[in-house]
Structure formats: C-alpha cells, structure tokens
C-alpha cells in the first residue's frame, strides 16, 4: 500500500507541474521528490507525468489518478478536522449495566452527559452477567463487584448500605433473631456458612417484589427500599449479623485503548458521583 507522503507528493507535483516548486513546498530535496514519483509510477505500472527538460504535463492516467488522490486526501482531512479541531465529542459507547440499579442517580448522570454531548450515543447493554468486553464490544461496565480480570480498571462510583426489610403486615410474625434460611439474599451478603435459603433469588427486582408480597424478609440495598420504607410498605429490622455494603464499580479497559468519548464519560461519571 502506498504511503500518504508519496500520494501528497504526487498531488503537489501534479498541481505545480514542477519538481523544484513542489520540493520547496515540501521542504525536501528535488531528488527525493523525483524519486518518489518514479517509485509511484513503477508500483502503479503506468506513466503519470510527461516530462522533458523544459515542460511537464499529466498523462491521461495521471489526470484520473490526481482526481482520485485529491478526493481521498480531502476525505481524510475532513475526518481529522472533525476529530481534532472542533472540540466536540463524537461516536458511540456501549455501556454494560445490570437490569436493576440500587438507585437512579447513575441514569440521571448518563442523561446529563448525553444532553451535553449531542453527537455521542450511549447504548445500554442490560445484563446481570459480567459480559466479556471483547466478545460483546463493551466499552464501559457498571458492576456491583470488583472485576476478576487483571487487565480491567475498576473505580468505585458508590457504596450502598444493605438493610434487612420485611413486609409491614408480617413484621410481627418473624422471630428475633430471624433464621438465616428464611432470608432472601440476592447479593450474597451473608457469610457462606449462613446461606441455606429455602427460596433462592439472585435478582434484586424479584427479591424486592417477593418481600413486598410477604414471601420472606430480604437483604437489599437501602436506596432500592427507600420509597417503600417511606410509604410504610416495608419495615426495616435489625440484622442479626454484620452486613457489608454493596460497592458499585465503573469498569473499563486501560484508557489508552478507549475512544475520546468513552474517556470523557469515565471522567463525567467519576466527577459527578455522589
């Protein structure tokens, strides 16, 4: 494949129809410019310029090739200008996140970012499983746990307290302390030795609904339960054992591998976190 320097040299020579004038603009020796044109003609297998000691002109093939090269260079220049010169972010970002977040502040931050950057599109890839970044073309991910892979970067966005809640109508039915095998623990916050639930549920939304329906008490992030606690639908109970908080991480590959738009979203989410 021909290099851009060779193509730019040909375009300038064809426009000037003079090796010396083109060499001065390129700040190159005349011999270098002449050698580039000769190598270009050799590789293409056609003569691009008619030249003698006094005059130079384009051949028919040279004229056609000049038009193609000018169009190609113009397209490249336009692309570079859009990316570098106007300061406006462009492109698309694939963001992986779970089906239910502990609170809605992250979605508000995303909406604000999109409003400020109208040329950037953010595609939400909703899946509770930690998707492979390469296989699913993920740029960033929101995960409720530290990534396992060493090549990923994890920055904590928030940390949510886990509380024990129960339907208000059944709050008096449960013994004190509550038997651990009666608790819904979708985030596995209990110690492994205590986990033997009769009803196992790994989904926050379903666990919340089961708790609201009076099926069983649940260990859930406090922001997820807040409106139901305020309305009186749920009652918070003292936990019989310590409950570690739920950290929420922003996960991504090294920044050098990310687009400018993805890097800007990282900075935005980290700067606007609560």
Secondary structure, DSSP 8 states (H G I E B T S, - for coil): ---HHHHHHHHHHHHHT-HHHHHHHHTS-HHHHHHHHHHHHHHHTS--EEE-SS-EEE-HHHHHHHHHHHHHHHHHHHHHHHHHTS----EEEEEEE-SS-SSSHHHHHHHHHHHH-TTEEEEEEE-SS---TTTTT-SEEEESS--S-TTEEEEEEEEE-EEEEEEGGGGGGS-SS--GGG-B-TT--S-GGG---SS----HHHHHHHHHTTS--EEEEHHHHHHHHHHTSEEEE--SS----EEEEEEEE-GGGS-HHHHHHHHHHHHS--
